Amino acid sequence: MQKAQPSRVFSGEKFRELRKERDLKASDIWRATGIPQRSLSAWTCGRRSPSSESLILLSDALSCDINDFFVEVGR
C-alpha cells in the first residue's frame, strides 16, 4: 500500500494572517483588487476558495507568492 501524499489547499487563516501582517483591512484588499468583500469574507471563513485569477490578484495586493495562501493536508 502506498503512503498518502500530502495535498495543498487554500487556507483562509493564512490569508487572514498575511493580510494582518501587512496591516491591511478587507476594504484595503477590495480597493486594490476589486474583489467583493463578501468573497473575501467567504474565503477567510473557509466557506469558499478563490479562483486562480483571484489568487493572482490577492498575491499582487499582498506582495506575496500564491503558494503562501496554501497549507498541506493529508489525503
All heavy atoms as a GROMACS GRO file, in nm:
protein
  598
    1MET      N    1   0.085  -0.118   0.000
    1MET     CA    2   0.000   0.000   0.000
    1MET      C    3   0.089   0.124   0.000
    1MET      O    4   0.182   0.135   0.079
    1MET     CB    5  -0.089  -0.004   0.123
    1MET     CG    6  -0.186   0.107   0.130
    1MET     SD    7  -0.304   0.067   0.262
    1MET     CE    8  -0.415   0.198   0.242
    2GLN      N    9   0.056   0.219  -0.085
    2GLN     CA   10   0.134   0.342  -0.096
    2GLN      C   11   0.096   0.438   0.016
    2GLN      O   12  -0.019   0.446   0.058
    2GLN     CB   13   0.110   0.412  -0.229
    2GLN     CG   14   0.179   0.348  -0.345
    2GLN     CD   15   0.161   0.433  -0.470
    2GLN    OE1   16   0.062   0.501  -0.484
    2GLN    NE2   17   0.259   0.427  -0.557
    3LYS      N   18   0.197   0.511   0.059
    3LYS     CA   19   0.175   0.615   0.159
    3LYS      C   20   0.105   0.734   0.092
    3LYS      O   21   0.140   0.774  -0.019
    3LYS     CB   22   0.310   0.659   0.216
    3LYS     CG   23   0.299   0.759   0.327
    3LYS     CD   24   0.436   0.794   0.380
    3LYS     CE   25   0.427   0.901   0.486
    3LYS     NZ   26   0.558   0.939   0.535
    4ALA      N   27   0.004   0.788   0.157
    4ALA     CA   28  -0.069   0.903   0.102
    4ALA      C   29   0.021   1.025   0.095
    4ALA      O   30   0.097   1.053   0.188
    4ALA     CB   31  -0.191   0.933   0.188
    5GLN      N   32   0.015   1.092  -0.016
    5GLN     CA   33   0.093   1.214  -0.035
    5GLN      C   34   0.013   1.333   0.017
    5GLN      O   35  -0.109   1.339   0.001
    5GLN     CB   36   0.126   1.233  -0.183
    5GLN     CG   37   0.212   1.124  -0.242
    5GLN     CD   38   0.348   1.118  -0.176
    5GLN    OE1   39   0.410   1.220  -0.152
    5GLN    NE2   40   0.394   0.998  -0.145
    6PRO      N   41   0.082   1.429   0.078
    6PRO     CA   42   0.010   1.546   0.126
    6PRO      C   43  -0.046   1.628   0.011
    6PRO      O   44   0.008   1.626  -0.100
    6PRO     CB   45   0.117   1.625   0.202
    6PRO     CG   46   0.246   1.574   0.152
    6PRO     CD   47   0.224   1.435   0.104
    7SER      N   48  -0.151   1.696   0.036
    7SER     CA   49  -0.215   1.782  -0.062
    7SER      C   50  -0.216   1.925  -0.006
    7SER      O   51  -0.218   1.945   0.115
    7SER     CB   52  -0.358   1.733  -0.084
    7SER     OG   53  -0.422   1.816  -0.178
    8ARG      N   54  -0.213   2.020  -0.093
    8ARG     CA   55  -0.214   2.160  -0.050
    8ARG      C   56  -0.350   2.222  -0.083
    8ARG      O   57  -0.401   2.202  -0.192
    8ARG     CB   58  -0.102   2.237  -0.118
    8ARG     CG   59   0.034   2.186  -0.070
    8ARG     CD   60   0.150   2.256  -0.130
    8ARG     NE   61   0.154   2.399  -0.118
    8ARG     CZ   62   0.192   2.468  -0.010
    8ARG    NH1   63   0.230   2.403   0.098
    8ARG    NH2   64   0.194   2.598  -0.008
    9VAL      N   65  -0.406   2.294   0.013
    9VAL     CA   66  -0.534   2.360  -0.005
    9VAL      C   67  -0.524   2.505   0.041
    9VAL      O   68  -0.442   2.541   0.125
    9VAL     CB   69  -0.647   2.289   0.075
    9VAL    CG1   70  -0.669   2.148   0.023
    9VAL    CG2   71  -0.618   2.288   0.222
   10PHE      N   72  -0.612   2.588  -0.017
   10PHE     CA   73  -0.618   2.727   0.023
   10PHE      C   74  -0.660   2.735   0.169
   10PHE      O   75  -0.750   2.665   0.213
   10PHE     CB   76  -0.719   2.803  -0.064
   10PHE     CG   77  -0.737   2.947  -0.023
   10PHE    CD1   78  -0.648   3.042  -0.068
   10PHE    CD2   79  -0.839   2.984   0.060
   10PHE    CE1   80  -0.662   3.176  -0.030
   10PHE    CE2   81  -0.855   3.116   0.099
   10PHE     CZ   82  -0.766   3.212   0.053
   11SER      N   83  -0.596   2.825   0.243
   11SER     CA   84  -0.626   2.843   0.385
   11SER      C   85  -0.673   2.986   0.410
   11SER      O   86  -0.597   3.082   0.391
   11SER     CB   87  -0.501   2.815   0.470
   11SER     OG   88  -0.521   2.859   0.602
   12GLY      N   89  -0.797   2.999   0.453
   12GLY     CA   90  -0.849   3.130   0.489
   12GLY      C   91  -0.771   3.191   0.604
   12GLY      O   92  -0.751   3.312   0.611
   13GLU      N   93  -0.724   3.105   0.695
   13GLU     CA   94  -0.645   3.152   0.809
   13GLU      C   95  -0.512   3.211   0.762
   13GLU      O   96  -0.470   3.316   0.811
   13GLU     CB   97  -0.620   3.038   0.907
   13GLU     CG   98  -0.546   3.080   1.031
   13GLU     CD   99  -0.619   3.184   1.115
   13GLU    OE1  100  -0.743   3.181   1.121
   13GLU    OE2  101  -0.550   3.270   1.174
   14LYS      N  102  -0.448   3.147   0.665
   14LYS     CA  103  -0.322   3.200   0.609
   14LYS      C  104  -0.348   3.334   0.540
   14LYS      O  105  -0.269   3.427   0.553
   14LYS     CB  106  -0.260   3.101   0.511
   14LYS     CG  107  -0.202   2.979   0.574
   14LYS     CD  108  -0.076   3.009   0.651
   14LYS     CE  109   0.036   3.044   0.555
   14LYS     NZ  110   0.162   3.071   0.622
   15PHE      N  111  -0.458   3.342   0.468
   15PHE     CA  112  -0.496   3.467   0.402
   15PHE      C  113  -0.512   3.577   0.506
   15PHE      O  114  -0.460   3.688   0.491
   15PHE     CB  115  -0.625   3.445   0.322
   15PHE     CG  116  -0.685   3.570   0.265
   15PHE    CD1  117  -0.608   3.664   0.199
   15PHE    CD2  118  -0.821   3.593   0.275
   15PHE    CE1  119  -0.665   3.779   0.145
   15PHE    CE2  120  -0.879   3.706   0.222
   15PHE     CZ  121  -0.801   3.800   0.157
   16ARG      N  122  -0.583   3.548   0.614
   16ARG     CA  123  -0.604   3.645   0.721
   16ARG      C  124  -0.470   3.687   0.783
   16ARG      O  125  -0.445   3.806   0.806
   16ARG     CB  126  -0.694   3.586   0.829
   16ARG     CG  127  -0.719   3.682   0.946
   16ARG     CD  128  -0.800   3.619   1.058
   16ARG     NE  129  -0.930   3.576   1.015
   16ARG     CZ  130  -0.972   3.449   1.016
   16ARG    NH1  131  -0.892   3.353   1.056
   16ARG    NH2  132  -1.093   3.419   0.976
   17GLU      N  133  -0.384   3.590   0.810
   17GLU     CA  134  -0.252   3.619   0.869
   17GLU      C  135  -0.168   3.710   0.779
   17GLU      O  136  -0.108   3.807   0.826
   17GLU     CB  137  -0.175   3.490   0.894
   17GLU     CG  138  -0.227   3.406   1.006
   17GLU     CD  139  -0.157   3.271   1.014
   17GLU    OE1  140  -0.054   3.251   0.946
   17GLU    OE2  141  -0.208   3.184   1.088
   18LEU      N  142  -0.166   3.679   0.650
   18LEU     CA  143  -0.089   3.760   0.556
   18LEU      C  144  -0.142   3.903   0.550
   18LEU      O  145  -0.066   4.000   0.546
   18LEU     CB  146  -0.092   3.697   0.417
   18LEU     CG  147  -0.013   3.568   0.402
   18LEU    CD1  148  -0.054   3.495   0.274
   18LEU    CD2  149   0.136   3.597   0.401
   19ARG      N  150  -0.274   3.916   0.551
   19ARG     CA  151  -0.337   4.048   0.547
   19ARG      C  152  -0.302   4.128   0.673
   19ARG      O  153  -0.264   4.244   0.666
   19ARG     CB  154  -0.488   4.032   0.532
   19ARG     CG  155  -0.564   4.163   0.518
   19ARG     CD  156  -0.711   4.140   0.495
   19ARG     NE  157  -0.778   4.061   0.595
   19ARG     CZ  158  -0.814   4.104   0.714
   19ARG    NH1  159  -0.787   4.227   0.753
   19ARG    NH2  160  -0.877   4.025   0.799
   20LYS      N  161  -0.312   4.063   0.789
   20LYS     CA  162  -0.284   4.131   0.916
   20LYS      C  163  -0.136   4.165   0.930
   20LYS      O  164  -0.102   4.271   0.983
   20LYS     CB  165  -0.331   4.046   1.033
   20LYS     CG  166  -0.482   4.045   1.045
   20LYS     CD  167  -0.528   3.974   1.168
   20LYS     CE  168  -0.679   3.984   1.179
   20LYS     NZ  169  -0.728   3.935   1.307
   21GLU      N  170  -0.047   4.077   0.882
   21GLU     CA  171   0.097   4.106   0.886
   21GLU      C  172   0.130   4.234   0.811
   21GLU      O  173   0.224   4.305   0.846
   21GLU     CB  174   0.177   3.992   0.822
   21GLU     CG  175   0.188   3.869   0.908
   21GLU     CD  176   0.253   3.753   0.835
   21GLU    OE1  177   0.301   3.771   0.720
   21GLU    OE2  178   0.256   3.643   0.892
   22ARG      N  179   0.050   4.262   0.708
   22ARG     CA  180   0.073   4.382   0.627
   22ARG      C  181  -0.014   4.499   0.671
   22ARG      O  182  -0.019   4.602   0.606
   22ARG     CB  183   0.048   4.348   0.480
   22ARG     CG  184   0.160   4.261   0.425
   22ARG     CD  185   0.111   4.170   0.315
   22ARG     NE  186   0.220   4.092   0.258
   22ARG     CZ  187   0.267   3.980   0.311
   22ARG    NH1  188   0.217   3.934   0.424
   22ARG    NH2  189   0.365   3.913   0.252
   23ASP      N  190  -0.084   4.480   0.783
   23ASP     CA  191  -0.171   4.583   0.841
   23ASP      C  192  -0.275   4.632   0.740
   23ASP      O  193  -0.298   4.752   0.725
   23ASP     CB  194  -0.087   4.700   0.895
   23ASP     CG  195  -0.164   4.786   0.993
   23ASP    OD1  196  -0.253   4.731   1.062
   23ASP    OD2  197  -0.136   4.907   1.000
   24LEU      N  198  -0.337   4.535   0.670
   24LEU     CA  199  -0.439   4.567   0.571
   24LEU      C  200  -0.574   4.517   0.618
   24LEU      O  201  -0.586   4.409   0.675
   24LEU     CB  202  -0.405   4.502   0.437
   24LEU     CG  203  -0.279   4.551   0.367
   24LEU    CD1  204  -0.248   4.463   0.247
   24LEU    CD2  205  -0.294   4.696   0.325
   25LYS      N  206  -0.676   4.595   0.590
   25LYS     CA  207  -0.814   4.556   0.618
   25LYS      C  208  -0.872   4.493   0.493
   25LYS      O  209  -0.819   4.509   0.383
   25LYS     CB  210  -0.896   4.678   0.657
   25LYS     CG  211  -0.847   4.746   0.782
   25LYS     CD  212  -0.927   4.870   0.808
   25LYS     CE  213  -0.868   4.944   0.928
   25LYS     NZ  214  -0.922   5.077   0.943
   26ALA      N  215  -0.983   4.424   0.509
   26ALA     CA  216  -1.051   4.365   0.393
   26ALA      C  217  -1.087   4.474   0.292
   26ALA      O  218  -1.077   4.453   0.171
   26ALA     CB  219  -1.175   4.289   0.437
   27SER      N  220  -1.124   4.591   0.341
   27SER     CA  221  -1.159   4.701   0.249
   27SER      C  222  -1.038   4.747   0.167
   27SER      O  223  -1.052   4.788   0.053
   27SER     CB  224  -1.220   4.818   0.326
   27SER     OG  225  -1.130   4.866   0.424
   28ASP      N  226  -0.918   4.736   0.225
   28ASP     CA  227  -0.797   4.770   0.150
   28ASP      C  228  -0.776   4.670   0.035
   28ASP      O  229  -0.738   4.710  -0.075
   28ASP     CB  230  -0.673   4.768   0.241
   28ASP     CG  231  -0.681   4.871   0.353
   28ASP    OD1  232  -0.734   4.981   0.329
   28ASP    OD2  233  -0.633   4.839   0.464
   29ILE      N  234  -0.801   4.542   0.064
   29ILE     CA  235  -0.786   4.440  -0.038
   29ILE      C  236  -0.891   4.461  -0.147
   29ILE      O  237  -0.863   4.450  -0.266
   29ILE     CB  238  -0.798   4.298   0.022
   29ILE    CG1  239  -0.695   4.276   0.133
   29ILE    CG2  240  -0.787   4.191  -0.085
   29ILE    CD1  241  -0.551   4.285   0.088
   30TRP      N  242  -1.012   4.491  -0.107
   30TRP     CA  243  -1.120   4.517  -0.203
   30TRP      C  244  -1.083   4.633  -0.295
   30TRP      O  245  -1.098   4.623  -0.417
   30TRP     CB  246  -1.249   4.546  -0.127
   30TRP     CG  247  -1.356   4.605  -0.213
   30TRP    CD1  248  -1.427   4.540  -0.309
   30TRP    CD2  249  -1.402   4.739  -0.212
   30TRP    NE1  250  -1.516   4.627  -0.369
   30TRP    CE2  251  -1.502   4.751  -0.309
   30TRP    CE3  252  -1.369   4.852  -0.137
   30TRP    CZ2  253  -1.569   4.870  -0.335
   30TRP    CZ3  254  -1.436   4.970  -0.162
   30TRP    CH2  255  -1.534   4.978  -0.260
   31ARG      N  256  -1.033   4.741  -0.238
   31ARG     CA  257  -0.995   4.856  -0.321
   31ARG      C  258  -0.881   4.822  -0.417
   31ARG      O  259  -0.879   4.868  -0.531
   31ARG     CB  260  -0.955   4.973  -0.232
   31ARG     CG  261  -1.071   5.044  -0.170
   31ARG     CD  262  -1.026   5.171  -0.096
   31ARG     NE  263  -1.126   5.210   0.002
   31ARG     CZ  264  -1.127   5.173   0.130
   31ARG    NH1  265  -1.031   5.097   0.178
   31ARG    NH2  266  -1.221   5.213   0.211
   32ALA      N  267  -0.786   4.742  -0.372
   32ALA     CA  268  -0.670   4.708  -0.454
   32ALA      C  269  -0.703   4.608  -0.564
   32ALA      O  270  -0.638   4.608  -0.668
   32ALA     CB  271  -0.558   4.654  -0.365
   33THR      N  272  -0.802   4.522  -0.540
   33THR     CA  273  -0.829   4.413  -0.633
   33THR      C  274  -0.963   4.421  -0.704
   33THR      O  275  -0.980   4.362  -0.810
   33THR     CB  276  -0.826   4.278  -0.559
   33THR    OG1  277  -0.932   4.276  -0.462
   33THR    CG2  278  -0.692   4.253  -0.492
   34GLY      N  279  -1.059   4.489  -0.643
   34GLY     CA  280  -1.195   4.490  -0.698
   34GLY      C  281  -1.275   4.366  -0.660
   34GLY      O  282  -1.389   4.349  -0.703
   35ILE      N  283  -1.215   4.279  -0.579
   35ILE     CA  284  -1.285   4.158  -0.534
   35ILE      C  285  -1.385   4.198  -0.426
   35ILE      O  286  -1.349   4.264  -0.329
   35ILE     CB  287  -1.185   4.055  -0.479
   35ILE    CG1  288  -1.090   4.008  -0.589
   35ILE    CG2  289  -1.260   3.937  -0.417
   35ILE    CD1  290  -0.975   3.923  -0.541
   36PRO      N  291  -1.512   4.160  -0.443
   36PRO     CA  292  -1.614   4.198  -0.344
   36PRO      C  293  -1.579   4.150  -0.202
   36PRO      O  294  -1.523   4.042  -0.184
   36PRO     CB  295  -1.741   4.128  -0.394
   36PRO     CG  296  -1.715   4.101  -0.538
   36PRO     CD  297  -1.568   4.080  -0.552
   37GLN      N  298  -1.613   4.233  -0.105
   37GLN     CA  299  -1.583   4.200   0.034
   37GLN      C  300  -1.653   4.072   0.078
   37GLN      O  301  -1.599   3.997   0.159
   37GLN     CB  302  -1.619   4.315   0.126
   37GLN     CG  303  -1.523   4.431   0.112
   37GLN     CD  304  -1.549   4.543   0.212
   37GLN    OE1  305  -1.657   4.556   0.267
   37GLN    NE2  306  -1.449   4.624   0.234
   38ARG      N  307  -1.768   4.041   0.023
   38ARG     CA  308  -1.838   3.916   0.060
   38ARG      C  309  -1.756   3.795   0.016
   38ARG      O  310  -1.755   3.693   0.084
   38ARG     CB  311  -1.980   3.913   0.006
   38ARG     CG  312  -1.993   3.903  -0.142
   38ARG     CD  313  -2.138   3.907  -0.189
   38ARG     NE  314  -2.145   3.916  -0.332
   38ARG     CZ  315  -2.137   4.028  -0.402
   38ARG    NH1  316  -2.125   4.143  -0.341
   38ARG    NH2  317  -2.144   4.026  -0.534
   39SER      N  318  -1.687   3.805  -0.097
   39SER     CA  319  -1.600   3.696  -0.142
   39SER      C  320  -1.480   3.683  -0.050
   39SER      O  321  -1.442   3.572  -0.010
   39SER     CB  322  -1.552   3.719  -0.285
   39SER     OG  323  -1.659   3.712  -0.375
   40LEU      N  324  -1.419   3.797  -0.016
   40LEU     CA  325  -1.305   3.795   0.076
   40LEU      C  326  -1.344   3.731   0.208
   40LEU      O  327  -1.270   3.650   0.264
   40LEU     CB  328  -1.253   3.937   0.099
   40LEU     CG  329  -1.199   4.010  -0.024
   40LEU    CD1  330  -1.170   4.156   0.011
   40LEU    CD2  331  -1.076   3.942  -0.080
   41SER      N  332  -1.462   3.764   0.258
   41SER     CA  333  -1.510   3.708   0.383
   41SER      C  334  -1.533   3.557   0.371
   41SER      O  335  -1.496   3.481   0.460
   41SER     CB  336  -1.641   3.777   0.424
   41SER     OG  337  -1.695   3.718   0.539
   42ALA      N  338  -1.593   3.514   0.260
   42ALA     CA  339  -1.619   3.371   0.240
   42ALA      C  340  -1.488   3.293   0.234
   42ALA      O  341  -1.480   3.180   0.286
   42ALA     CB  342  -1.700   3.350   0.112
   43TRP      N  343  -1.387   3.349   0.173
   43TRP     CA  344  -1.256   3.282   0.165
   43TRP      C  345  -1.191   3.275   0.302
   43TRP      O  346  -1.135   3.174   0.340
   43TRP     CB  347  -1.164   3.353   0.068
   43TRP     CG  348  -1.216   3.359  -0.073
   43TRP    CD1  349  -1.310   3.276  -0.131
   43TRP    CD2  350  -1.180   3.454  -0.172
   43TRP    NE1  351  -1.332   3.314  -0.260
   43TRP    CE2  352  -1.254   3.424  -0.289
   43TRP    CE3  353  -1.094   3.562  -0.175
   43TRP    CZ2  354  -1.243   3.497  -0.406
   43TRP    CZ3  355  -1.083   3.634  -0.293
   43TRP    CH2  356  -1.156   3.601  -0.407
   44THR      N  357  -1.198   3.387   0.376
   44THR     CA  358  -1.136   3.391   0.508
   44THR      C  359  -1.201   3.291   0.603
   44THR      O  360  -1.133   3.225   0.681
   44THR     CB  361  -1.146   3.534   0.567
   44THR    OG1  362  -1.082   3.625   0.477
   44THR    CG2  363  -1.081   3.544   0.702
   45CYS      N  364  -1.332   3.277   0.593
   45CYS     CA  365  -1.406   3.186   0.681
   45CYS      C  366  -1.402   3.041   0.632
   45CYS      O  367  -1.451   2.952   0.702
   45CYS     CB  368  -1.550   3.231   0.692
   45CYS     SG  369  -1.569   3.391   0.772
   46GLY      N  370  -1.349   3.017   0.514
   46GLY     CA  371  -1.340   2.882   0.462
   46GLY      C  372  -1.465   2.830   0.396
   46GLY      O  373  -1.476   2.711   0.369
   47ARG      N  374  -1.560   2.918   0.368
   47ARG     CA  375  -1.682   2.874   0.301
   47ARG      C  376  -1.660   2.850   0.152
   47ARG      O  377  -1.732   2.772   0.091
   47ARG     CB  378  -1.793   2.977   0.320
   47ARG     CG  379  -1.844   2.985   0.463
   47ARG     CD  380  -1.969   3.070   0.474
   47ARG     NE  381  -1.956   3.202   0.416
   47ARG     CZ  382  -1.918   3.311   0.482
   47ARG    NH1  383  -1.888   3.304   0.611
   47ARG    NH2  384  -1.910   3.428   0.421
   48ARG      N  385  -1.561   2.919   0.095
   48ARG     CA  386  -1.527   2.904  -0.047
   48ARG      C  387  -1.378   2.923  -0.064
   48ARG      O  388  -1.310   2.970   0.027
   48ARG     CB  389  -1.600   3.010  -0.131
   48ARG     CG  390  -1.749   2.995  -0.135
   48ARG     CD  391  -1.819   3.086  -0.232
   48ARG     NE  392  -1.732   3.183  -0.297
   48ARG     CZ  393  -1.772   3.298  -0.349
   48ARG    NH1  394  -1.898   3.332  -0.341
   48ARG    NH2  395  -1.688   3.378  -0.408
   49SER      N  396  -1.328   2.888  -0.181
   49SER     CA  397  -1.188   2.910  -0.216
   49SER      C  398  -1.182   3.000  -0.339
   49SER      O  399  -1.268   2.991  -0.427
   49SER     CB  400  -1.119   2.778  -0.248
   49SER     OG  401  -1.111   2.698  -0.134
   50PRO      N  402  -1.082   3.085  -0.347
   50PRO     CA  403  -1.072   3.176  -0.461
   50PRO      C  404  -1.030   3.104  -0.590
   50PRO      O  405  -0.966   2.999  -0.586
   50PRO     CB  406  -0.963   3.275  -0.417
   50PRO     CG  407  -0.884   3.204  -0.314
   50PRO     CD  408  -0.977   3.107  -0.249
   51SER      N  409  -1.066   3.165  -0.701
   51SER     CA  410  -1.023   3.115  -0.832
   51SER      C  411  -0.876   3.146  -0.851
   51SER      O  412  -0.817   3.225  -0.776
   51SER     CB  413  -1.104   3.183  -0.943
   51SER     OG  414  -1.071   3.321  -0.948
   52SER      N  415  -0.816   3.087  -0.952
   52SER     CA  416  -0.675   3.115  -0.980
   52SER      C  417  -0.655   3.262  -1.015
   52SER      O  418  -0.554   3.322  -0.976
   52SER     CB  419  -0.623   3.023  -1.090
   52SER     OG  420  -0.702   3.034  -1.206
   53GLU      N  421  -0.750   3.322  -1.085
   53GLU     CA  422  -0.740   3.464  -1.119
   53GLU      C  423  -0.743   3.551  -0.993
   53GLU      O  424  -0.666   3.646  -0.980
   53GLU     CB  425  -0.853   3.506  -1.214
   53GLU     CG  426  -0.846   3.443  -1.351
   53GLU     CD  427  -0.909   3.304  -1.358
   53GLU    OE1  428  -0.976   3.262  -1.259
   53GLU    OE2  429  -0.890   3.238  -1.461
   54SER      N  430  -0.829   3.514  -0.900
   54SER     CA  431  -0.838   3.589  -0.774
   54SER      C  432  -0.712   3.571  -0.691
   54SER      O  433  -0.666   3.666  -0.625
   54SER     CB  434  -0.960   3.544  -0.694
   54SER     OG  435  -1.079   3.579  -0.762
   55LEU      N  436  -0.654   3.451  -0.693
   55LEU     CA  437  -0.530   3.428  -0.620
   55LEU      C  438  -0.418   3.517  -0.672
   55LEU      O  439  -0.337   3.569  -0.594
   55LEU     CB  440  -0.489   3.282  -0.630
   55LEU     CG  441  -0.566   3.185  -0.541
   55LEU    CD1  442  -0.533   3.041  -0.580
   55LEU    CD2  443  -0.536   3.211  -0.395
   56ILE      N  444  -0.413   3.537  -0.802
   56ILE     CA  445  -0.312   3.626  -0.861
   56ILE      C  446  -0.333   3.769  -0.812
   56ILE      O  447  -0.238   3.836  -0.772
   56ILE     CB  448  -0.316   3.618  -1.015
   56ILE    CG1  449  -0.268   3.480  -1.061
   56ILE    CG2  450  -0.231   3.729  -1.077
   56ILE    CD1  451  -0.294   3.452  -1.207
   57LEU      N  452  -0.458   3.815  -0.813
   57LEU     CA  453  -0.488   3.950  -0.764
   57LEU      C  454  -0.450   3.964  -0.616
   57LEU      O  455  -0.393   4.065  -0.575
   57LEU     CB  456  -0.636   3.981  -0.784
   57LEU     CG  457  -0.684   3.997  -0.927
   57LEU    CD1  458  -0.836   4.008  -0.932
   57LEU    CD2  459  -0.620   4.119  -0.992
   58LEU      N  460  -0.484   3.863  -0.536
   58LEU     CA  461  -0.453   3.867  -0.393
   58LEU      C  462  -0.303   3.869  -0.369
   58LEU      O  463  -0.254   3.946  -0.286
   58LEU     CB  464  -0.514   3.747  -0.321
   58LEU     CG  465  -0.666   3.743  -0.309
   58LEU    CD1  466  -0.709   3.611  -0.245
   58LEU    CD2  467  -0.717   3.861  -0.230
   59SER      N  468  -0.231   3.786  -0.441
   59SER     CA  469  -0.085   3.781  -0.420
   59SER      C  470  -0.020   3.913  -0.461
   59SER      O  471   0.074   3.958  -0.396
   59SER     CB  472  -0.022   3.663  -0.493
   59SER     OG  473  -0.032   3.677  -0.632
   60ASP      N  474  -0.072   3.976  -0.566
   60ASP     CA  475  -0.020   4.108  -0.605
   60ASP      C  476  -0.050   4.212  -0.497
   60ASP      O  477   0.035   4.291  -0.460
   60ASP     CB  478  -0.079   4.152  -0.738
   60ASP     CG  479  -0.022   4.077  -0.857
   60ASP    OD1  480   0.082   4.010  -0.842
   60ASP    OD2  481  -0.082   4.086  -0.966
   61ALA      N  482  -0.174   4.211  -0.447
   61ALA     CA  483  -0.214   4.310  -0.347
   61ALA      C  484  -0.137   4.293  -0.216
   61ALA      O  485  -0.109   4.391  -0.147
   61ALA     CB  486  -0.365   4.298  -0.321
   62LEU      N  487  -0.104   4.168  -0.182
   62LEU     CA  488  -0.034   4.141  -0.056
   62LEU      C  489   0.117   4.126  -0.074
   62LEU      O  490   0.189   4.099   0.022
   62LEU     CB  491  -0.091   4.013   0.008
   62LEU     CG  492  -0.235   4.024   0.056
   62LEU    CD1  493  -0.289   3.889   0.095
   62LEU    CD2  494  -0.245   4.121   0.172
   63SER      N  495   0.163   4.142  -0.198
   63SER     CA  496   0.306   4.128  -0.230
   63SER      C  497   0.362   3.997  -0.174
   63SER      O  498   0.460   3.995  -0.099
   63SER     CB  499   0.386   4.246  -0.175
   63SER     OG  500   0.341   4.365  -0.232
   64CYS      N  501   0.296   3.888  -0.210
   64CYS     CA  502   0.340   3.757  -0.164
   64CYS      C  503   0.330   3.658  -0.278
   64CYS      O  504   0.276   3.690  -0.385
   64CYS     CB  505   0.258   3.710  -0.044
   64CYS     SG  506   0.086   3.673  -0.080
   65ASP      N  507   0.378   3.539  -0.256
   65ASP     CA  508   0.370   3.431  -0.353
   65ASP      C  509   0.235   3.361  -0.336
   65ASP      O  510   0.185   3.348  -0.224
   65ASP     CB  511   0.484   3.332  -0.327
   65ASP     CG  512   0.494   3.228  -0.435
   65ASP    OD1  513   0.422   3.127  -0.426
   65ASP    OD2  514   0.574   3.248  -0.528
   66ILE      N  515   0.178   3.316  -0.445
   66ILE     CA  516   0.049   3.245  -0.438
   66ILE      C  517   0.057   3.126  -0.342
   66ILE      O  518  -0.038   3.099  -0.269
   66ILE     CB  519   0.005   3.200  -0.579
   66ILE    CG1  520  -0.038   3.321  -0.661
   66ILE    CG2  521  -0.108   3.099  -0.571
   66ILE    CD1  522  -0.070   3.292  -0.804
   67ASN      N  523   0.169   3.059  -0.340
   67ASN     CA  524   0.184   2.942  -0.252
   67ASN      C  525   0.171   2.977  -0.105
   67ASN      O  526   0.144   2.888  -0.024
   67ASN     CB  527   0.318   2.873  -0.280
   67ASN     CG  528   0.320   2.806  -0.414
   67ASN    OD1  529   0.226   2.736  -0.451
   67ASN    ND2  530   0.426   2.829  -0.489
   68ASP      N  531   0.190   3.103  -0.069
   68ASP     CA  532   0.179   3.144   0.070
   68ASP      C  533   0.038   3.128   0.125
   68ASP      O  534   0.018   3.124   0.247
   68ASP     CB  535   0.223   3.290   0.087
   68ASP     CG  536   0.370   3.310   0.059
   68ASP    OD1  537   0.447   3.212   0.063
   68ASP    OD2  538   0.409   3.425   0.032
   69PHE      N  539  -0.062   3.117   0.038
   69PHE     CA  540  -0.202   3.103   0.080
   69PHE      C  541  -0.240   2.958   0.110
   69PHE      O  542  -0.350   2.932   0.155
   69PHE     CB  543  -0.298   3.156  -0.028
   69PHE     CG  544  -0.285   3.302  -0.055
   69PHE    CD1  545  -0.242   3.348  -0.178
   69PHE    CD2  546  -0.316   3.397   0.041
   69PHE    CE1  547  -0.232   3.482  -0.206
   69PHE    CE2  548  -0.305   3.531   0.016
   69PHE     CZ  549  -0.262   3.574  -0.108
   70PHE      N  550  -0.150   2.864   0.083
   70PHE     CA  551  -0.184   2.723   0.092
   70PHE      C  552  -0.116   2.654   0.209
   70PHE      O  553  -0.008   2.692   0.250
   70PHE     CB  554  -0.146   2.651  -0.040
   70PHE     CG  555  -0.232   2.692  -0.155
   70PHE    CD1  556  -0.206   2.808  -0.225
   70PHE    CD2  557  -0.341   2.614  -0.193
   70PHE    CE1  558  -0.286   2.847  -0.333
   70PHE    CE2  559  -0.421   2.651  -0.299
   70PHE     CZ  560  -0.393   2.768  -0.369
   71VAL      N  561  -0.184   2.552   0.260
   71VAL     CA  562  -0.129   2.467   0.366
   71VAL      C  563  -0.144   2.322   0.321
   71VAL      O  564  -0.228   2.288   0.239
   71VAL     CB  565  -0.203   2.487   0.501
   71VAL    CG1  566  -0.181   2.628   0.553
   71VAL    CG2  567  -0.350   2.456   0.489
   72GLU      N  568  -0.058   2.237   0.376
   72GLU     CA  569  -0.064   2.095   0.344
   72GLU      C  570  -0.166   2.024   0.433
   72GLU      O  571  -0.175   2.055   0.551
   72GLU     CB  572   0.074   2.031   0.361
   72GLU     CG  573   0.170   2.073   0.254
   72GLU     CD  574   0.300   1.995   0.258
   72GLU    OE1  575   0.306   1.890   0.326
   72GLU    OE2  576   0.394   2.040   0.193
   73VAL      N  577  -0.238   1.933   0.371
   73VAL     CA  578  -0.332   1.849   0.446
   73VAL      C  579  -0.313   1.706   0.400
   73VAL      O  580  -0.276   1.681   0.285
   73VAL     CB  581  -0.479   1.892   0.426
   73VAL    CG1  582  -0.504   2.029   0.484
   73VAL    CG2  583  -0.519   1.889   0.280
   74GLY      N  584  -0.338   1.610   0.487
   74GLY     CA  585  -0.328   1.470   0.449
   74GLY      C  586  -0.449   1.430   0.366
   74GLY      O  587  -0.557   1.486   0.379
   75ARG      N  588  -0.426   1.336   0.279
   75ARG     CA  589  -0.539   1.286   0.196
   75ARG      C  590  -0.613   1.178   0.266
   75ARG      O  591  -0.567   1.104   0.344
   75ARG     CB  592  -0.486   1.233   0.064
   75ARG     CG  593  -0.442   1.343  -0.027
   75ARG     CD  594  -0.408   1.285  -0.160
   75ARG     NE  595  -0.341   1.388  -0.238
   75ARG     CZ  596  -0.293   1.370  -0.357
   75ARG    NH1  597  -0.301   1.252  -0.413
   75ARG    NH2  598  -0.234   1.465  -0.422
   0.00000   0.00000   0.00000
